[in-house]
């Protein structure tokens, strides 16, 4: 059973963070910051109590859980609260909270100070005792869970952070994950691998977001018998005539979820796809893609415009079989990016212009 100290710490933390909320965009509902503190404390308590050969007494484990509740007080509110923490909850709780505080008192929290703060934090964690490291682990696992959930829901959550780029954030979490993996290798609950697993999911999500952005910034060159170029238009405006009576579906050779391929592998896949389309009775035309976003170039590459004898579900199935994150649905209303194995769908406008293969 826990003591009244935890009850008092919970009330104290709730009061100190009463006006604080999780990061969110202006139009989104605000989630109380206390939710993060409760999750961090729960994770830390479970991890600290879970050692098969306990290195802490029940009272010491409770101190770790209390420190997890308070881990952001000095960082987010007032560094002068350290005296209150020591008087109310003891010197060990204060020491853990100080060890887990990101940045010096009064230090600006912006992209310019980010690298210095994180370098200092990582240095302290490498020297930390297991109690402080458990609280840091719980804090970062809670944050990483939220980041992954947001990324998997399609939110651009990385833009809410102070890190210079998303890669900086991922790199910071990966470095900590490697430290936790090393220090907690013998933990019976396997906590050492948790953060690295979340970082892997984070990386996949970001890679997918970048690929999705690439789909939205492209010009598609459709060959005979159509001989037109189709340029995506983020404004939603449609300019030019759609040349078909029914929707068409475009598979590019852009395979963002595939790894490095051996020479000729893409040609082999395209040859297989041509035979598959013929066997299914689906008409197709050649379609090259030239990415227009310099940050995410991927063309020109061979692709296929499917028409006559194919519906959206068939096209999505074919796209998934051939390594596609998404396919295009092209109709009179717009150019739609449709995820092959997920729910995402983005509708763009487009501009159609005459095009001849010789102009490539």
C-alpha positions in Angstrom: 0.0 0.0 0.0 1.2 3.5 -0.7 1.5 6.2 1.9 -0.2 9.5 2.2 2.9 11.1 0.6 1.7 10.0 -2.8 -1.8 11.4 -2.2 -0.2 14.7 -1.2 2.1 14.7 -4.2 -0.8 14.1 -6.5 -2.8 17.0 -5.2 0.3 19.2 -5.2 1.2 18.4 -8.8 -2.4 18.8 -9.9 -2.4 22.3 -8.3 0.9 23.4 -9.8 0.0 22.2 -13.3 -3.6 23.3 -13.1 -3.3 25.8 -16.1 -1.0 23.6 -18.2 -2.1 21.5 -21.2 -0.5 19.1 -23.7 0.8 20.6 -26.9 -1.9 21.1 -29.5 -2.9 23.2 -32.5 -5.1 26.2 -31.8 -8.3 24.6 -33.2 -7.9 21.4 -31.2 -9.3 20.5 -27.7 -6.9 21.1 -24.8 -5.8 18.0 -22.8 -4.7 18.7 -19.2 -1.0 18.2 -18.7 -1.8 16.1 -15.6 -2.6 13.2 -17.9 1.1 13.0 -18.9 2.2 13.2 -15.3 -0.2 10.4 -14.2 1.0 8.1 -17.0 4.6 8.9 -16.3 4.2 8.1 -12.6 2.3 4.9 -13.4 5.0 3.7 -15.8 7.8 4.6 -13.3 6.0 2.9 -10.4 5.4 -0.3 -12.3 9.0 -0.4 -13.7 10.6 0.4 -10.3 8.5 -2.2 -8.5 9.0 -4.8 -11.2 12.6 -5.8 -10.6 12.8 -9.5 -9.8 15.5 -8.9 -7.2 14.2 -5.6 -5.7 16.9 -3.0 -5.3 14.5 -0.6 -3.6 12.2 -0.8 -0.6 8.5 -0.1 -1.1 9.0 3.4 0.3 11.8 4.0 -2.1 9.7 2.8 -5.0 7.0 5.2 -3.9 9.5 8.1 -3.9 10.3 7.3 -7.5 6.6 7.4 -8.4 6.3 10.7 -6.6 9.3 12.1 -8.4 7.7 11.1 -11.7 4.6 13.1 -10.7 6.8 16.1 -10.1 9.4 15.7 -12.8 8.3 18.8 -14.8 7.7 21.2 -11.9 11.1 22.9 -11.9 11.2 22.9 -15.7 7.8 24.3 -16.4 6.9 26.3 -13.4 9.6 27.7 -11.1 13.1 26.5 -10.2 12.5 28.1 -6.7 10.1 25.2 -5.8 13.1 23.0 -5.1 12.9 23.9 -1.4 9.2 23.1 -1.2 9.8 19.7 -2.9 12.5 18.9 -0.4 10.4 19.9 2.6 7.3 18.2 1.5 8.6 15.0 -0.1 12.3 14.7 0.9 15.8 15.1 -0.5 15.7 11.9 -2.6 12.6 13.0 -4.5 14.2 16.5 -5.1 17.4 14.9 -6.4 15.5 12.8 -8.9 13.4 15.8 -10.1 16.5 17.9 -10.5 18.3 15.2 -12.4 15.3 14.9 -14.8 14.8 18.6 -15.4 15.5 19.6 -19.0 17.4 22.9 -19.2 18.8 25.4 -16.7 16.4 27.7 -14.7 15.4 30.6 -16.9 17.0 29.1 -20.1 14.9 29.9 -23.2 13.2 26.9 -24.7 13.5 27.4 -28.5 15.2 25.8 -31.5 18.4 27.9 -30.8 18.8 26.3 -27.3 17.5 22.9 -28.1 20.8 21.1 -29.0 22.5 22.5 -25.9 19.7 21.5 -23.6 19.4 18.0 -25.0 23.2 17.5 -25.0 23.2 18.5 -21.3 20.2 16.2 -20.5 21.8 13.2 -22.3 25.1 13.8 -20.4 23.2 13.8 -17.0 21.3 10.7 -17.9 24.4 8.8 -18.7 25.6 9.5 -15.2 22.2 9.1 -13.5 21.4 6.4 -11.0 18.7 3.9 -11.8 16.0 5.8 -9.9 16.4 9.0 -12.0 16.8 6.9 -15.2 13.5 5.1 -14.5 11.7 8.4 -14.2 13.4 9.7 -17.4 12.4 6.4 -19.2 8.8 6.7 -18.1 8.6 10.4 -19.2 10.1 9.7 -22.6 7.9 6.6 -23.2 4.8 8.6 -22.3 5.8 11.3 -24.7 6.8 8.9 -27.5 3.5 7.1 -27.2 1.7 10.4 -27.7 3.9 11.3 -30.6 3.4 8.0 -32.4 -0.4 8.1 -31.8 -0.5 11.6 -33.3 1.7 10.7 -36.3 -0.3 7.5 -37.0 -3.5 9.7 -37.0 -1.9 12.0 -39.6 -1.2 15.0 -37.3 1.8 17.1 -38.0 2.7 17.0 -34.3 6.5 17.5 -34.9 5.8 21.1 -35.8 4.7 21.8 -32.3 8.1 21.0 -30.8 11.1 23.2 -30.2 13.5 20.9 -32.0 15.0 22.4 -35.2 13.7 19.4 -37.3 11.8 16.2 -36.8 15.0 14.3 -37.3 16.5 16.0 -34.3 13.6 14.8 -32.1 13.8 11.3 -33.4 17.6 11.2 -32.9 17.2 12.4 -29.4 14.7 9.7 -28.5 16.8 7.1 -30.2 19.9 8.0 -28.3 17.9 7.8 -25.0 16.4 4.5 -26.2 19.8 3.0 -26.7 20.9 4.2 -23.2 17.7 2.6 -21.6 18.3 -0.6 -23.6 21.8 -0.9 -22.2 21.0 0.1 -18.6 17.8 -1.9 -18.3 18.8 -5.0 -20.2 18.1 -7.3 -17.2 14.7 -5.9 -16.3 12.1 -8.7 -16.2 9.4 -6.6 -17.9 11.7 -5.8 -20.9 11.4 -2.1 -20.4 14.7 -1.4 -22.1 13.3 -2.1 -25.5 10.1 -0.1 -25.2 11.4 3.3 -26.3 13.4 2.0 -29.2 10.3 0.2 -30.5 8.3 3.5 -30.3 11.2 5.3 -32.1 11.0 2.8 -35.0 7.3 3.4 -35.3 8.0 7.2 -35.2 10.5 6.8 -38.0 8.1 4.8 -40.2 5.4 7.4 -39.6 7.6 10.3 -40.6 8.9 8.5 -43.7 5.3 7.9 -44.7 4.4 11.5 -44.1 7.3 12.6 -46.3 6.2 10.1 -49.0 2.6 11.4 -48.8 3.9 14.9 -49.3 5.7 13.7 -52.4 2.5 12.2 -53.9 0.9 15.7 -53.5 3.7 17.5 -55.3 4.0 15.8 -58.7 3.3 16.0 -62.4 2.1 12.8 -64.0 2.8 12.2 -67.8 0.3 9.9 -69.3 1.3 8.3 -72.6 -0.7 6.9 -75.5 -3.5 7.1 -76.3 -4.0 10.1 -73.9 -0.7 12.0 -74.2 -1.4 14.5 -71.4 0.4 15.8 -68.3 -1.5 16.0 -65.1 -0.1 18.4 -62.5 -1.4 18.3 -58.9 -2.9 21.5 -57.6 -3.2 21.9 -53.9 -5.9 24.7 -54.3 -8.4 22.1 -55.4 -9.0 23.8 -58.7 -9.5 21.5 -61.8 -8.1 23.0 -65.1 -8.5 21.1 -68.4 -10.6 18.2 -69.6 -10.7 14.8 -68.0 -10.3 12.5 -71.0 -12.2 9.4 -69.7 -15.8 8.5 -69.0 -14.9 6.6 -65.8 -12.3 7.2 -63.1 -8.7 6.0 -63.8 -6.2 4.8 -61.3 -2.5 5.6 -61.4 0.3 3.4 -60.0 3.7 5.1 -60.1 7.0 3.4 -59.7 7.4 5.4 -56.4 7.6 2.7 -53.8 8.3 4.6 -50.6 7.8 1.7 -48.3 10.3 -0.5 -50.2 13.9 -0.6 -49.3 17.0 -0.5 -51.6 16.5 -2.8 -54.6 18.9 -4.8 -56.6 19.5 -3.6 -60.2 16.7 -4.6 -62.4 14.3 -5.4 -59.6 11.9 -2.6 -60.5 11.9 -3.6 -64.2 11.0 -7.2 -63.1 8.2 -5.9 -61.0 6.8 -3.7 -63.8 7.0 -6.6 -66.2 5.1 -8.8 -63.7 2.5 -6.1 -63.3 2.0 -5.8 -67.1 1.3 -9.5 -67.3 -1.0 -9.3 -64.3 -3.1 -6.5 -65.8 -3.4 -8.3 -69.1 -4.6 -11.5 -67.2 -7.2 -9.4 -65.3 -8.5 -7.8 -68.5 -7.5 -4.3 -67.3 -6.5 -1.6 -69.9 -3.6 0.5 -69.1 -1.4 3.3 -70.4 2.2 4.2 -69.5 2.5 7.0 -66.9 5.7 8.6 -65.7 5.9 10.7 -62.6 8.2 13.7 -62.1 8.3 14.9 -58.5 8.1 18.7 -58.3 9.2 19.0 -54.7 13.0 19.4 -54.6 13.2 18.0 -51.1 11.5 14.7 -52.1 12.5 13.9 -55.7 11.5 10.6 -57.1 11.2 10.7 -60.8 10.9 10.5 -63.6 10.0 6.8 -63.3 7.8 4.4 -65.1 4.2 3.9 -63.9 0.8 2.8 -65.1 -2.6 4.5 -65.6 -5.3 1.8 -65.2 -8.6 2.4 -67.0 -11.5 0.2 -68.2 -12.1 -3.0 -66.3 -10.9 -1.8 -62.9 -12.5 -0.3 -59.8 -11.0 1.4 -56.8 -10.8 -1.6 -54.6 -9.0 -3.6 -57.3 -6.6 -0.8 -58.0 -5.8 -0.5 -54.2 -5.2 -4.3 -54.0 -2.8 -4.1 -57.0 -1.0 -1.1 -55.6 -0.5 -2.8 -52.2 0.8 -5.9 -54.0 3.4 -3.8 -55.8 4.8 -1.9 -52.8 2.8 1.2 -53.1 1.9 3.4 -50.1 -0.9 4.9 -52.2 -2.4 5.2 -55.6 -4.0 8.1 -57.5 -7.6 8.1 -58.4 -8.1 10.5 -61.3 -11.6 11.7 -62.2 -13.4 14.8 -63.3 -13.7 16.1 -59.7 -10.0 15.8 -58.7 -6.8 13.9 -58.3 -7.2 11.8 -55.2 -4.4 10.2 -53.2 -5.7 7.0 -51.7 -3.8 5.0 -49.2 -3.5 1.3 -50.2 -3.5 -0.2 -46.7 -5.0 2.6 -44.6 -7.8 5.1 -44.3 -6.0 8.2 -45.6 -7.3 10.0 -48.6 -6.4 13.5 -49.9 -8.2 15.2 -52.7 -6.3 17.7 -54.9 -7.2 19.7 -58.0 -5.2 19.3 -61.2 -4.1 20.9 -64.4 -4.3 18.9 -67.7 -2.0 19.9 -70.6 -1.0 18.2 -73.9 2.2 16.2 -73.7 4.3 14.1 -76.0 6.8 11.5 -75.0 9.5 13.3 -77.1 9.2 16.3 -74.7 10.5 14.2 -71.7 
